Amino acid sequence: MKKLLVVFFLFFIANSVAQTPKFKALVLTERGGGHEGFVAAALEWLNNYAKEQQFEIRVINRTDSINEAYLSQYKVFIQLNFPPYTWSKEAERAFVKYIEEGRGGWVGFHHATLLGEFDGYKMWDWFSQFMGGIRFKNYIAKRATATVHVEDKDHPVMQGLPESFSIPDDEWYTFDKNPRPNVKVLANVDETSYQPPSDIKMGDHPVIWMNEKMKARNVYFLMGHHANLLGSAEFKKMFANAILWAAGTTQ
């Protein structure tokens, strides 16, 4: 009987340890509209990846619940296609502290740089500076497949990726200025490779970057519009790398 109890106890302890998440990630996203395909595919992939890597995700679609205490639960904040407006003022203040004081890491996509005056909201100036002092200018509305070139192959986010790879069916944003002087660029897009071709270009066009002025580990991906992205092994590899790096589990 004692042996049975010991075995049961050890099984209980081992099972409890196995079920304890390595960290928690908050995922902020918007549902419906033109980005729903990407969001649904990304959340499906995220759920599977979280189980594989033994971390926990919580998905929210509004910022009302965000404050300092709420954010303190999470090692990484994933802004999965949510714009830099419609945030509550308390959420804005909490997020600024989270990033400036390095209370957690951040991974942002696509809509996070929809910076300007939209839907009656003023531009969030702090967020513009966070993204390199930029303002949204234009985009390729019909989407295009394009070649991305890695600039910093040694950065953890870019580990295991080829020097160049194709990203399918994305909506490539352009900005009023190049963020490069204010951020560390990890990759750029070759605008001559757009298929179908487009006249909407920036010239030097960073598409993955980080702001080293902030204490938080942070990385922004310009891509994040279409579900086909989740068919890209390179996109999924970058996404996976970014989560673990931002959470502080990799150097």
C-alpha positions as CSV (number, residue, x, y, z in Angstrom):
1,M,0.0,0.0,0.0
2,K,2.8,2.4,0.9
3,K,4.6,1.6,-2.4
4,L,1.3,2.4,-4.3
5,L,0.9,5.7,-2.5
6,V,4.6,6.6,-3.3
7,V,4.1,5.8,-6.9
8,F,0.8,7.8,-7.0
9,F,2.5,10.8,-5.3
10,L,5.5,10.7,-7.7
11,F,3.1,10.5,-10.7
12,F,1.1,13.4,-9.3
13,I,4.2,15.6,-8.8
14,A,5.6,14.7,-12.3
15,N,2.2,15.4,-13.9
16,S,1.9,18.8,-12.1
17,V,5.4,19.8,-13.2
18,A,4.7,18.8,-16.8
19,Q,1.5,20.9,-16.8
20,T,3.1,24.0,-15.4
21,P,3.6,26.4,-18.3
22,K,7.1,27.7,-18.9
23,F,5.7,31.2,-19.4
24,K,2.4,33.0,-20.4
25,A,1.9,35.0,-23.5
26,L,-0.8,37.5,-24.1
27,V,-2.2,37.7,-27.7
28,L,-4.0,40.9,-28.7
29,T,-5.9,40.5,-31.9
30,E,-9.0,41.8,-33.8
31,R,-11.5,39.4,-35.3
32,G,-13.5,39.7,-38.6
33,G,-12.8,41.9,-41.6
34,G,-10.1,41.5,-44.2
35,H,-7.6,40.0,-41.8
36,E,-9.7,37.2,-40.3
37,G,-8.1,34.5,-42.4
38,F,-4.6,35.4,-41.2
39,V,-5.8,35.7,-37.6
40,A,-7.6,32.4,-37.6
41,A,-4.7,30.6,-39.1
42,A,-2.2,32.3,-36.8
43,L,-4.2,31.4,-33.7
44,E,-4.4,27.8,-34.8
45,W,-0.7,27.6,-35.3
46,L,-0.1,29.5,-32.0
47,N,-2.2,27.0,-30.0
48,N,-0.3,24.1,-31.4
49,Y,3.1,25.7,-30.9
50,A,2.2,26.7,-27.3
51,K,1.4,23.0,-26.5
52,E,4.6,21.9,-28.2
53,Q,6.8,24.4,-26.2
54,Q,4.7,24.2,-23.0
55,F,3.7,27.8,-22.7
56,E,0.3,29.2,-22.2
57,I,-1.5,31.8,-24.3
58,R,-4.5,34.1,-23.6
59,V,-6.3,35.7,-26.4
60,I,-8.1,39.1,-26.1
61,N,-9.8,41.2,-28.7
62,R,-10.0,44.5,-26.7
63,T,-7.6,46.5,-24.5
64,D,-10.1,47.2,-21.8
65,S,-8.6,44.6,-19.4
66,I,-5.0,45.8,-19.8
67,N,-3.4,47.5,-16.9
68,E,0.0,47.1,-15.1
69,A,-1.2,44.2,-12.9
70,Y,-2.8,42.4,-15.8
71,L,0.4,42.7,-17.9
72,S,2.6,41.5,-15.1
73,Q,1.3,37.9,-15.7
74,Y,2.8,37.7,-19.1
75,K,6.4,37.3,-20.3
76,V,5.5,38.2,-23.9
77,F,2.9,40.4,-25.5
78,I,2.0,39.3,-29.1
79,Q,0.2,42.1,-31.0
80,L,-1.3,39.9,-33.6
81,N,-2.7,42.3,-36.2
82,F,-4.2,44.9,-33.8
83,P,-3.8,48.6,-34.7
84,P,-2.1,51.3,-32.5
85,Y,-5.4,53.0,-31.7
86,T,-8.7,52.1,-30.0
87,W,-6.6,51.4,-26.9
88,S,-7.9,52.6,-23.5
89,K,-5.7,55.2,-21.9
90,E,-4.9,52.9,-19.0
91,A,-3.8,50.2,-21.4
92,E,-1.6,52.7,-23.2
93,R,0.1,53.7,-20.0
94,A,0.6,50.1,-18.9
95,F,2.0,49.1,-22.3
96,V,4.5,52.0,-22.3
97,K,5.8,50.9,-18.9
98,Y,5.9,47.3,-20.0
99,I,8.1,48.1,-23.0
100,E,10.2,51.0,-21.6
101,E,11.0,49.2,-18.4
102,G,11.5,45.7,-19.9
103,R,8.7,44.1,-17.9
104,G,8.2,41.6,-20.8
105,G,8.9,41.1,-24.5
106,W,6.8,42.1,-27.5
107,V,6.2,40.6,-30.9
108,G,4.1,42.8,-33.3
109,F,2.7,42.3,-36.8
110,H,1.5,44.2,-39.8
111,H,-1.4,46.4,-38.4
112,A,0.8,47.6,-35.5
113,T,2.2,50.2,-37.9
114,L,-1.1,51.5,-39.1
115,L,0.0,54.9,-37.6
116,G,-1.9,58.0,-38.4
117,E,-5.4,59.4,-37.9
118,F,-7.8,56.6,-38.5
119,D,-11.5,56.1,-37.5
120,G,-11.5,59.4,-35.7
121,Y,-8.5,58.5,-33.5
122,K,-5.4,60.6,-33.2
123,M,-2.0,59.1,-33.9
124,W,-0.3,57.5,-30.8
125,D,2.9,59.5,-31.0
126,W,4.8,57.2,-28.5
127,F,3.9,54.2,-30.6
128,S,5.2,55.9,-33.7
129,Q,8.5,56.5,-32.0
130,F,8.6,52.9,-30.8
131,M,8.3,51.9,-34.5
132,G,11.0,54.2,-35.6
133,G,9.3,57.6,-36.0
134,I,7.1,56.5,-38.9
135,R,3.6,57.2,-40.2
136,F,1.7,54.9,-42.5
137,K,1.6,56.1,-46.1
138,N,0.4,53.5,-48.5
139,Y,0.1,49.8,-49.2
140,I,-0.2,47.2,-52.0
141,A,-3.9,46.6,-51.8
142,K,-4.0,43.5,-54.0
143,R,-1.2,41.8,-52.1
144,A,2.1,40.6,-53.6
145,T,4.5,37.7,-53.2
146,A,8.1,39.0,-52.6
147,T,11.6,38.1,-51.7
148,V,12.8,39.0,-48.2
149,H,16.6,39.4,-47.5
150,V,18.0,38.7,-44.1
151,E,20.4,41.5,-42.9
152,D,21.3,40.0,-39.5
153,K,21.6,36.2,-39.8
154,D,23.1,36.0,-36.3
155,H,20.1,37.5,-34.5
156,P,18.0,34.8,-32.6
157,V,14.9,35.8,-34.5
158,M,16.6,35.0,-37.8
159,Q,18.2,31.7,-36.7
160,G,17.7,28.8,-39.0
161,L,16.6,30.9,-42.0
162,P,18.2,31.1,-45.4
163,E,19.7,34.4,-46.5
164,S,16.7,35.1,-48.8
165,F,13.2,33.6,-48.9
166,S,9.8,34.2,-50.4
167,I,6.9,35.6,-48.5
168,P,3.5,34.9,-50.2
169,D,0.5,37.1,-50.7
170,D,1.3,40.0,-48.3
171,E,0.0,43.5,-48.1
172,W,3.3,45.5,-48.0
173,Y,3.0,48.8,-46.1
174,T,5.1,51.9,-47.0
175,F,5.7,54.8,-44.6
176,D,6.4,58.5,-44.8
177,K,10.0,57.9,-43.8
178,N,12.4,55.0,-43.5
179,P,12.6,53.7,-39.9
180,R,16.2,52.4,-40.4
181,P,18.0,55.4,-38.7
182,N,16.0,54.7,-35.5
183,V,15.8,50.9,-35.3
184,K,17.9,47.8,-35.9
185,V,16.8,46.2,-39.2
186,L,16.8,42.4,-39.3
187,A,15.4,42.0,-42.9
188,N,14.2,44.0,-45.9
189,V,12.0,43.3,-48.9
190,D,13.2,43.4,-52.5
191,E,10.6,45.6,-54.1
192,T,11.7,44.5,-57.6
193,S,10.6,41.0,-56.8
194,Y,6.9,41.9,-56.2
195,Q,4.6,39.5,-58.0
196,P,2.4,41.0,-59.4
197,P,4.7,44.1,-59.8
198,S,3.7,47.3,-58.0
199,D,4.5,50.9,-58.4
200,I,4.0,51.4,-54.6
201,K,7.6,51.4,-53.3
202,M,9.9,52.8,-50.6
203,G,13.3,52.1,-52.1
204,D,15.1,50.8,-49.1
205,H,12.3,48.9,-47.4
206,P,12.8,47.3,-44.0
207,V,10.2,44.7,-43.1
208,I,11.5,43.2,-39.8
209,W,13.1,45.4,-37.1
210,M,13.6,46.0,-33.4
211,N,13.9,49.1,-31.3
212,E,17.1,48.7,-29.2
213,K,16.3,51.9,-27.2
214,M,13.6,50.0,-25.3
215,K,14.5,47.7,-22.4
216,A,11.9,45.1,-23.6
217,R,13.0,42.6,-26.2
218,N,10.9,43.6,-29.2
219,V,10.5,42.7,-32.8
220,Y,8.1,43.9,-35.5
221,F,7.1,42.0,-38.7
222,L,5.6,44.0,-41.5
223,M,3.9,40.9,-42.8
224,G,0.7,39.6,-41.3
225,H,-2.3,40.0,-43.7
226,H,-3.2,36.7,-45.4
227,A,-3.7,33.1,-44.2
228,N,-1.2,31.9,-46.8
229,L,1.6,33.2,-44.5
230,L,1.0,30.2,-42.3
231,G,1.9,28.0,-45.2
232,S,5.4,29.5,-45.2
233,A,8.0,27.5,-43.3
234,E,10.1,30.6,-43.0
235,F,7.4,32.8,-41.6
236,K,6.5,30.1,-39.0
237,K,10.2,29.7,-38.1
238,M,10.6,33.5,-37.5
239,F,7.4,33.6,-35.5
240,A,8.5,30.8,-33.3
241,N,12.0,32.2,-32.8
242,A,10.5,35.6,-32.0
243,I,8.2,34.3,-29.3
244,L,10.9,32.4,-27.5
245,W,13.4,35.2,-27.8
246,A,11.0,37.9,-26.6
247,A,10.0,35.7,-23.7
248,G,13.7,35.6,-22.7
249,T,14.0,31.8,-23.1
250,T,16.7,32.2,-25.8
251,Q,19.7,34.5,-26.0
